[in-house]
């Protein structure tokens, strides 16, 4: 296994595909601030690769399709949380164009049918936006597992639909493997003393793209890369 910084992983991702998808961890309005700070951190690396577009699930969408060139950033919901607002402002500071792709329709109970419809429409909107920008490099910022390449239990995520619709396979980066989303929830990867020491030696956060079953760590088929961290705290609404 070769340990990489998040920026190195993103650089590799854009060398692999013009569409790189990366997630943050949130549960309702609670979130892992580290995941968003890493998002801001990797922007310069993505910029060097030629990326100038940031599509975000959290951006307000005013159309049935995608909104390319979002300029209104009301400080509501996730955008009211300072690290998210700073992340978006950092992208604007680089001269990037913001893209909203979230579905407008929402079912209050989020039934499986409603969830799957949301995933499909997100993929349709991202595909339409990508064509609008002439298939230029784009960083897609989503929550949790929307960008997963495999679903299950009746759920088909946006990351399954997108390659089928767009005709290109995205590079998918997961940041949530070491995070416990709520009391009683166990992370996908538990931090052993050795793993914690390894991460501490790399500033607390690092990742990899190559499987290494001998180490007990591997990238699941759902994603192309994992970012692990010792900073996994989920914090409240503000």
C-alpha positions as CSV (number, residue, x, y, z in Angstrom):
1,X,0.0,0.0,0.0
2,X,1.1,3.5,-0.8
3,X,-0.2,6.1,1.6
4,X,-1.2,9.4,-0.1
5,X,-2.4,12.8,0.9
6,X,-6.0,13.7,0.0
7,X,-4.6,16.2,-2.6
8,X,-2.5,13.4,-4.2
9,X,-5.6,11.2,-4.4
10,X,-7.6,13.9,-6.0
11,X,-4.7,14.6,-8.5
12,X,-4.7,10.9,-9.3
13,X,-8.5,10.9,-9.7
14,X,-8.5,13.6,-12.3
15,X,-5.7,11.8,-14.2
16,X,-8.1,8.8,-14.3
17,X,-11.5,10.6,-15.0
18,X,-12.8,14.1,-15.7
19,X,-15.4,13.5,-13.0
20,X,-14.1,13.1,-9.4
21,X,-16.7,12.6,-6.7
22,X,-15.9,13.0,-3.1
23,X,-18.1,12.9,0.0
24,X,-18.5,14.5,3.4
25,X,-20.0,12.9,6.4
26,X,-23.3,14.3,7.8
27,X,-26.3,13.0,9.7
28,X,-29.1,15.5,9.6
29,X,-27.4,18.8,10.5
30,X,-24.6,17.1,12.4
31,X,-21.4,16.7,10.4
32,X,-17.7,15.8,10.6
33,X,-16.0,19.1,10.1
34,X,-12.8,17.5,9.0
35,X,-14.4,16.1,5.8
36,X,-15.3,19.6,4.7
37,X,-11.9,21.0,5.6
38,X,-10.3,18.3,3.5
39,X,-12.6,19.5,0.7
40,X,-11.2,23.0,0.9
41,X,-7.7,21.6,1.2
42,X,-7.8,19.7,-2.0
43,X,-9.2,22.6,-4.2
44,X,-5.7,23.9,-5.2
45,X,-4.7,20.4,-6.4
46,X,-7.9,20.0,-8.4
47,X,-7.3,23.5,-9.8
48,X,-3.8,22.4,-11.1
49,X,-5.4,19.5,-13.0
50,X,-7.7,22.0,-14.8
51,X,-10.8,21.6,-12.8
52,X,-12.9,24.8,-12.6
53,X,-16.3,23.5,-11.6
54,X,-17.7,22.4,-8.3
55,X,-21.0,20.6,-8.2
56,X,-22.5,20.4,-4.7
57,X,-25.5,18.6,-3.3
58,X,-25.8,21.3,-0.7
59,X,-26.2,24.2,-3.1
60,X,-29.7,25.6,-3.6
61,X,-31.2,24.6,-6.9
62,X,-33.9,26.7,-8.5
63,X,-34.6,24.6,-11.7
64,X,-35.9,21.2,-12.4
65,X,-32.6,20.4,-14.0
66,X,-29.1,21.5,-12.9
67,X,-28.2,25.1,-12.2
68,X,-24.8,25.9,-13.7
69,X,-23.3,29.2,-12.3
70,X,-24.9,29.4,-8.9
71,X,-24.3,32.9,-7.5
72,X,-26.7,33.1,-4.6
73,X,-25.4,31.6,-1.4
74,X,-27.9,32.1,1.4
75,X,-26.5,31.1,4.8
76,X,-29.2,28.4,5.4
77,X,-29.0,24.7,6.1
78,X,-25.5,23.4,5.5
79,X,-24.3,26.7,4.0
80,X,-25.0,28.3,7.4
81,X,-22.2,26.1,8.9
82,X,-19.0,28.0,8.7
83,X,-16.6,25.4,7.3
84,X,-19.1,24.7,4.5
85,X,-19.4,28.3,3.6
86,X,-15.7,28.8,3.7
87,X,-15.2,25.8,1.4
88,X,-17.6,27.3,-1.2
89,X,-16.0,30.7,-0.9
90,X,-12.6,29.1,-1.4
91,X,-13.8,27.6,-4.7
92,X,-15.2,31.0,-5.8
93,X,-11.9,32.6,-4.8
94,X,-10.2,30.3,-7.4
95,X,-12.6,31.5,-10.0
96,X,-14.6,28.2,-10.1
97,X,-18.2,27.9,-11.3
98,X,-20.7,26.4,-8.9
99,X,-23.2,23.8,-10.0
100,X,-26.3,22.8,-8.1
101,X,-27.7,19.4,-9.0
102,X,-30.0,18.5,-6.1
103,X,-33.5,17.4,-6.8
104,X,-36.1,20.0,-5.8
105,X,-38.8,17.5,-4.9
106,X,-38.4,16.0,-1.4
107,X,-40.5,13.4,0.3
108,X,-40.7,14.2,4.0
109,X,-40.5,10.6,5.0
110,X,-37.8,9.7,2.4
111,X,-39.3,6.4,1.4
112,X,-37.1,4.0,-0.6
113,X,-39.0,5.0,-3.7
114,X,-38.5,8.7,-3.0
115,X,-34.8,8.1,-2.2
116,X,-34.2,6.2,-5.4
117,X,-36.0,8.8,-7.4
118,X,-33.7,11.4,-5.8
119,X,-30.6,9.4,-6.7
120,X,-31.7,9.1,-10.3
121,X,-32.5,12.7,-10.7
122,X,-29.2,13.8,-9.1
123,X,-27.4,11.6,-11.7
124,X,-29.5,13.0,-14.5
125,X,-28.8,16.6,-13.4
126,X,-25.1,15.9,-13.1
127,X,-25.0,14.4,-16.5
128,X,-26.8,17.4,-18.0
129,X,-24.5,19.8,-16.2
130,X,-21.4,18.0,-17.4
131,X,-22.6,18.2,-21.0
132,X,-23.4,21.9,-20.5
133,X,-19.8,22.6,-19.5
134,X,-18.5,20.6,-22.5
135,X,-17.4,17.6,-20.4
136,X,-14.8,19.7,-18.6
137,X,-13.3,18.4,-15.4
138,X,-15.7,18.7,-12.5
139,X,-15.5,18.0,-8.8
140,X,-18.7,16.6,-7.4
141,X,-19.2,17.1,-3.6
142,X,-21.9,14.9,-2.1
143,X,-23.0,13.6,1.3
144,X,-22.3,10.1,2.6
145,X,-22.8,7.3,0.0
146,X,-24.5,9.0,-2.9
147,X,-21.4,8.5,-5.1
148,X,-21.1,4.8,-4.3
149,X,-20.7,2.6,-7.4
150,X,-22.7,-0.3,-5.8
151,X,-26.1,-0.1,-4.1
152,X,-28.0,-2.7,-2.1
153,X,-31.1,-3.5,-0.2
154,X,-33.3,-1.9,-2.8
155,X,-31.2,1.3,-3.0
156,X,-29.5,2.4,-6.2
157,X,-27.2,5.4,-5.5
158,X,-26.5,8.3,-7.9
159,X,-23.0,6.8,-8.4
160,X,-24.5,3.8,-10.1
161,X,-26.7,5.8,-12.4
162,X,-24.1,8.4,-13.4
163,X,-21.7,6.3,-15.5
164,X,-24.7,4.7,-17.3
165,X,-26.1,8.1,-18.2
166,X,-22.9,10.0,-18.8
167,X,-20.9,7.3,-20.5
168,X,-17.9,7.9,-18.3
169,X,-16.8,6.3,-15.0
170,X,-16.3,8.7,-12.2
171,X,-13.5,8.4,-9.7
172,X,-15.1,8.0,-6.3
173,X,-13.4,9.0,-3.0
174,X,-14.8,8.0,0.4
175,X,-14.0,10.0,3.5
176,X,-16.3,8.3,5.9
177,X,-14.8,4.9,6.7
178,X,-13.4,5.8,10.1
179,X,-16.4,7.8,11.2
180,X,-19.1,6.8,13.7
181,X,-22.2,8.7,12.6
182,X,-24.1,8.3,15.8
183,X,-24.0,6.7,19.2
184,X,-23.9,3.0,18.8
185,X,-22.8,3.1,15.2
186,X,-19.5,1.4,14.5
187,X,-17.3,2.8,11.7
188,X,-16.4,0.6,8.7
189,X,-12.8,0.8,9.7
190,X,-11.9,0.8,13.4
191,X,-8.7,2.6,14.3
192,X,-6.1,0.2,15.8
193,X,-3.2,1.6,17.7
194,X,-0.9,0.9,14.7
195,X,-3.3,2.5,12.2
196,X,-3.7,5.6,14.5
197,X,0.1,5.8,14.7
198,X,0.4,5.6,10.9
199,X,-2.1,8.4,10.4
200,X,-0.6,10.5,13.2
201,X,2.7,10.3,11.3
202,X,0.9,11.7,8.3
203,X,-0.8,14.6,10.0
204,X,-3.8,12.6,11.1
205,X,-5.4,12.1,7.7
206,X,-4.2,10.1,4.7
207,X,-5.6,7.6,2.2
208,X,-4.9,5.1,-0.5
209,X,-6.1,3.8,-3.8
210,X,-4.4,0.4,-3.9
211,X,-5.8,-2.7,-2.1
212,X,-3.6,-4.4,0.4
213,X,-5.5,-7.2,2.1
214,X,-2.4,-8.3,4.0
215,X,-2.6,-5.0,6.0
216,X,-6.3,-5.6,6.7
217,X,-7.2,-2.5,4.7
218,X,-8.7,-2.4,1.2
219,X,-10.8,-0.2,-1.0
220,X,-14.3,-1.7,-1.2
221,X,-15.8,-2.0,-4.7
222,X,-18.1,0.9,-3.9
223,X,-15.2,3.4,-4.2
224,X,-11.9,4.0,-5.9
225,X,-10.1,5.5,-2.9
226,X,-10.4,5.8,0.8
227,X,-9.3,8.7,3.1
228,X,-8.9,7.7,6.7
229,X,-8.5,10.0,9.7
230,X,-8.0,10.2,13.4
231,X,-10.4,13.3,13.4
232,X,-13.8,11.7,13.2
233,X,-15.9,13.8,15.6
234,X,-19.5,14.5,14.5
235,X,-20.6,17.9,15.8
236,X,-23.9,19.6,16.1
237,X,-25.9,22.0,14.0
238,X,-23.6,25.0,14.4
